[in-house]
Amino acid sequence: MSRDVIAVTGPEAGTYLQGQLSQDVLGLEIGASAPTLLLEPTGKLGFWFGVTRTADEAFELEVDEGYGEAVVARLQRFKIRTAAEIVPVTSGGEDAGSADHDQIEVDRIVAGIPKMGAEITEGVIPAELGQAVIDGSVSFTKGCFTGQELVARIDSRGGNVPRHLRSLVFSGDEAFTVGDEIVVDGKVVGTVTSSAYSPGTGTSIGLGFVHRSVEPPANAIVRRSDAGSGEAGELAVEIRALPLVELPTGFGDGQPPT
């Protein structure tokens, strides 16, 4: 999967990132990597990506393709009189091929891994993405970082948020689209954020945010109005907890896939 890579270097690179990222970057050994959140001061996302310590005062950030410039701009916004340089290194990469890309997307959905622009959008609360993301990406012992207050408060209350990211298993091979409504007992309880056809199960699978009142597993329908034909469509779906199955290699522990 293509990634945008950002280098952060300089005498104060570590201390600056320590105050901006949710991960304990100063606790990383050289060569070690970990997932991290980059939040707004309100505690909302933000970005989710991997950070690697490449030297004592050198770090690389691996961000979903197309979001590198936005991460650089966010980090530059709070860098005042700080001896650290934030520079894009690469932007994306070669296309691995449609078939490979499709399988990567299926594996991501099966694993319940959120993606920038799909599950990770403006206004999302980190805890809505699942406890695995919080456990793998946030240090509650390293000290303060931007946006910490909201994350810590919700964690102390057991992750009680208005909605949760859930797995979706459809009844057939038709993949519905982002923004389609998830309905339980005639009430809209959420929206589809990702969907793909899984050859392994012979069904379509997906991810979506669902209101906390719906406890998985639960039966629901997904409905939409086809923008092209104007025809409404409905498909039976089962709402399940994350992940669908044991996480495949490279998608474990709530880490961004590489």
C-alpha positions as CSV (number, residue, x, y, z in Angstrom):
1,M,0.0,0.0,0.0
2,S,1.4,3.4,-1.0
3,R,2.3,5.8,1.8
4,D,3.4,9.4,2.1
5,V,6.6,9.7,4.1
6,I,7.6,12.7,6.2
7,A,11.0,13.2,7.9
8,V,11.1,15.2,11.2
9,T,14.7,16.0,12.2
10,G,16.7,18.4,14.4
11,P,17.8,18.9,18.0
12,E,14.2,19.3,19.2
13,A,12.5,16.9,16.9
14,G,11.8,14.3,19.6
15,T,10.5,16.7,22.2
16,Y,8.3,18.5,19.6
17,L,6.7,15.3,18.4
18,Q,6.3,14.1,22.0
19,G,4.0,17.0,22.7
20,Q,2.1,16.6,19.4
21,L,1.6,12.9,19.0
22,S,-0.3,10.5,21.2
23,Q,2.5,7.9,21.1
24,D,5.5,7.9,23.4
25,V,7.9,8.7,20.6
26,L,10.8,9.4,23.0
27,G,10.3,5.9,24.4
28,L,10.9,4.3,21.0
29,E,14.3,2.7,20.4
30,I,16.1,3.5,17.1
31,G,14.5,1.5,14.4
32,A,11.3,0.9,16.3
33,S,7.9,1.9,14.9
34,A,4.4,2.4,16.5
35,P,1.0,3.8,15.5
36,T,0.1,7.3,16.7
37,L,-2.8,9.8,16.6
38,L,-2.3,13.4,15.6
39,L,-5.2,15.3,17.1
40,E,-6.6,18.8,17.1
41,P,-6.6,20.7,20.4
42,T,-10.2,19.7,20.8
43,G,-9.2,16.0,20.9
44,K,-10.9,15.3,17.5
45,L,-9.0,13.6,14.7
46,G,-6.8,14.5,13.1
47,F,-4.7,11.8,11.5
48,W,-3.6,8.3,12.3
49,F,-0.3,7.0,11.0
50,G,2.9,5.2,11.9
51,V,6.0,6.8,13.4
52,T,9.5,5.3,13.2
53,R,12.5,6.5,15.2
54,T,15.4,6.5,12.7
55,A,18.1,8.2,14.9
56,D,18.3,10.0,18.2
57,E,16.7,13.1,16.8
58,A,15.2,11.8,13.5
59,F,11.8,10.3,12.9
60,E,9.8,9.2,9.9
61,L,6.0,9.4,9.7
62,E,4.2,7.1,7.2
63,V,0.8,8.5,6.3
64,D,-2.0,7.2,4.1
65,E,-1.3,8.3,0.5
66,G,-2.5,11.8,-0.3
67,Y,-2.5,13.0,3.3
68,G,1.2,13.8,3.8
69,E,0.9,17.5,2.9
70,A,-2.0,17.9,5.4
71,V,0.1,16.3,8.2
72,V,3.0,18.6,7.4
73,A,0.8,21.6,7.6
74,R,-0.8,20.5,10.9
75,L,2.6,19.9,12.5
76,Q,4.0,23.2,11.1
77,R,1.0,25.1,12.6
78,F,2.2,24.5,16.2
79,K,5.9,24.6,15.6
80,I,7.0,28.0,17.0
81,R,10.7,28.7,17.7
82,T,11.4,24.9,17.7
83,A,14.7,23.4,16.3
84,A,13.0,20.8,14.2
85,E,12.6,20.4,10.4
86,I,9.5,18.8,8.9
87,V,10.0,17.7,5.3
88,P,8.0,15.5,2.9
89,V,10.3,12.7,1.7
90,T,8.1,10.7,-0.7
91,S,4.5,11.0,-1.9
92,G,2.7,7.7,-2.6
93,G,4.3,5.0,-4.7
94,E,3.9,2.7,-7.6
95,D,0.5,1.1,-8.1
96,A,0.6,-2.5,-6.9
97,G,-2.1,-3.5,-9.4
98,S,-5.9,-3.6,-9.2
99,A,-6.1,-7.2,-7.9
100,D,-3.6,-6.6,-5.1
101,H,-5.2,-3.3,-4.2
102,D,-8.6,-5.0,-4.0
103,Q,-7.3,-7.7,-1.7
104,I,-5.6,-5.2,0.5
105,E,-8.9,-3.4,0.9
106,V,-10.7,-6.6,1.8
107,D,-8.0,-7.5,4.4
108,R,-8.3,-4.0,5.8
109,I,-12.1,-4.2,6.2
110,V,-11.9,-7.7,7.6
111,A,-9.3,-6.5,10.2
112,G,-11.4,-3.4,11.1
113,I,-8.6,-1.0,10.3
114,P,-9.8,2.6,9.7
115,K,-8.5,4.6,6.8
116,M,-8.0,8.3,6.2
117,G,-10.9,9.7,4.2
118,A,-13.2,6.7,5.0
119,E,-13.5,6.1,8.7
120,I,-11.0,8.9,9.7
121,T,-12.7,12.1,8.8
122,E,-13.1,15.6,10.4
123,G,-14.9,15.4,13.7
124,V,-14.3,11.7,14.5
125,I,-13.6,11.0,18.1
126,P,-10.6,8.5,18.4
127,A,-12.5,6.1,20.7
128,E,-15.2,5.7,18.0
129,L,-12.6,3.8,16.0
130,G,-12.3,1.0,18.5
131,Q,-10.3,0.2,21.7
132,A,-7.5,-1.5,19.6
133,V,-6.7,1.9,18.1
134,I,-6.5,3.6,21.5
135,D,-4.5,0.8,23.1
136,G,-2.0,0.7,20.3
137,S,-1.7,4.4,19.6
138,V,-2.0,6.3,22.9
139,S,0.3,6.6,25.8
140,F,-1.5,7.8,29.0
141,T,1.8,7.9,31.0
142,K,4.2,10.0,28.9
143,G,2.7,13.4,29.8
144,C,0.7,16.0,27.9
145,F,0.1,16.1,24.2
146,T,-2.2,18.2,22.0
147,G,-5.8,16.9,22.3
148,Q,-5.0,14.6,25.3
149,E,-7.8,15.8,27.6
150,L,-10.7,14.4,25.5
151,V,-9.0,11.1,24.8
152,A,-8.1,10.6,28.5
153,R,-11.6,11.6,29.7
154,I,-13.4,9.2,27.4
155,D,-10.9,6.4,28.2
156,S,-11.5,6.8,31.9
157,R,-15.2,6.4,31.3
158,G,-14.8,3.1,29.5
159,G,-14.8,4.5,25.9
160,N,-18.4,5.7,26.1
161,V,-19.0,7.5,22.8
162,P,-22.1,8.2,20.7
163,R,-21.2,5.7,18.0
164,H,-18.8,2.8,17.3
165,L,-17.1,1.5,14.2
166,R,-18.6,-1.9,13.4
167,S,-18.1,-4.7,10.9
168,L,-20.8,-5.3,8.3
169,V,-21.6,-8.5,6.6
170,F,-24.1,-8.3,3.7
171,S,-26.4,-11.0,2.6
172,G,-25.1,-11.1,-1.0
173,D,-22.4,-10.0,-3.3
174,E,-23.6,-6.5,-4.0
175,A,-21.3,-3.9,-2.4
176,F,-23.2,-0.8,-1.3
177,T,-21.5,2.5,-1.2
178,V,-20.1,5.0,1.3
179,G,-22.8,7.1,2.9
180,D,-25.6,4.4,2.6
181,E,-27.8,4.3,5.6
182,I,-27.8,1.5,8.2
183,V,-31.3,0.9,9.5
184,V,-32.5,-1.1,12.5
185,D,-36.3,-1.4,13.3
186,G,-37.0,1.4,10.8
187,K,-34.6,3.8,12.4
188,V,-31.4,5.1,10.9
189,V,-28.6,4.1,13.3
190,G,-25.5,4.7,11.1
191,T,-23.8,4.9,7.8
192,V,-21.5,2.7,5.6
193,T,-17.9,4.0,5.4
194,S,-16.2,1.2,3.4
195,S,-17.4,-1.9,1.5
196,A,-15.8,-4.5,-0.7
197,Y,-16.5,-7.9,-2.1
198,S,-14.8,-10.8,-0.3
199,P,-14.0,-13.8,-2.5
200,G,-13.2,-15.8,0.6
201,T,-16.8,-15.5,1.9
202,G,-18.6,-14.9,-1.3
203,T,-20.3,-11.9,0.2
204,S,-19.8,-8.2,0.5
205,I,-18.3,-6.9,3.7
206,G,-18.0,-3.4,5.1
207,L,-17.3,-1.0,7.9
208,G,-19.7,1.6,9.3
209,F,-20.3,3.8,12.3
210,V,-23.3,2.6,14.3
211,H,-25.1,4.2,17.2
212,R,-24.1,2.8,20.6
213,S,-27.7,1.7,21.3
214,V,-27.2,-1.2,18.8
215,E,-25.2,-4.0,20.4
216,P,-23.6,-6.5,18.0
217,P,-24.4,-8.9,16.6
218,A,-27.6,-7.4,15.3
219,N,-29.6,-7.7,12.1
220,A,-30.2,-4.5,10.0
221,I,-30.7,-3.3,6.5
222,V,-28.6,-1.0,4.4
223,R,-30.6,1.3,2.1
224,R,-29.7,3.8,-0.5
225,S,-31.2,5.8,-3.4
226,D,-29.2,5.1,-6.6
227,A,-28.0,8.5,-7.8
228,G,-28.1,7.4,-11.4
229,S,-31.5,5.7,-11.6
230,G,-33.3,7.1,-8.6
231,E,-34.2,3.6,-7.6
232,A,-34.1,2.8,-3.9
233,G,-32.2,-0.4,-2.8
234,E,-32.2,-2.4,0.4
235,L,-29.9,-5.2,1.5
236,A,-29.9,-7.3,4.7
237,V,-26.8,-6.9,6.7
238,E,-25.5,-8.2,10.0
239,I,-23.7,-5.7,12.3
240,R,-20.8,-7.3,14.1
241,A,-18.0,-6.3,16.5
242,L,-14.5,-5.6,15.2
243,P,-12.7,-7.5,13.7
244,L,-14.5,-10.0,11.6
245,V,-11.7,-12.6,12.0
246,E,-8.2,-12.9,13.4
247,L,-6.2,-10.1,11.9
248,P,-4.0,-11.0,8.9
249,T,-0.3,-10.4,9.0
250,G,0.5,-6.7,8.8
251,F,-2.8,-5.5,10.1
252,G,-2.4,-6.5,13.8
253,D,-2.7,-4.6,17.1
254,G,-4.7,-1.7,15.7
255,Q,-1.8,-0.5,13.6
256,P,-2.1,1.3,10.3
257,P,-1.4,-1.2,7.4
258,T,1.9,-0.7,5.6
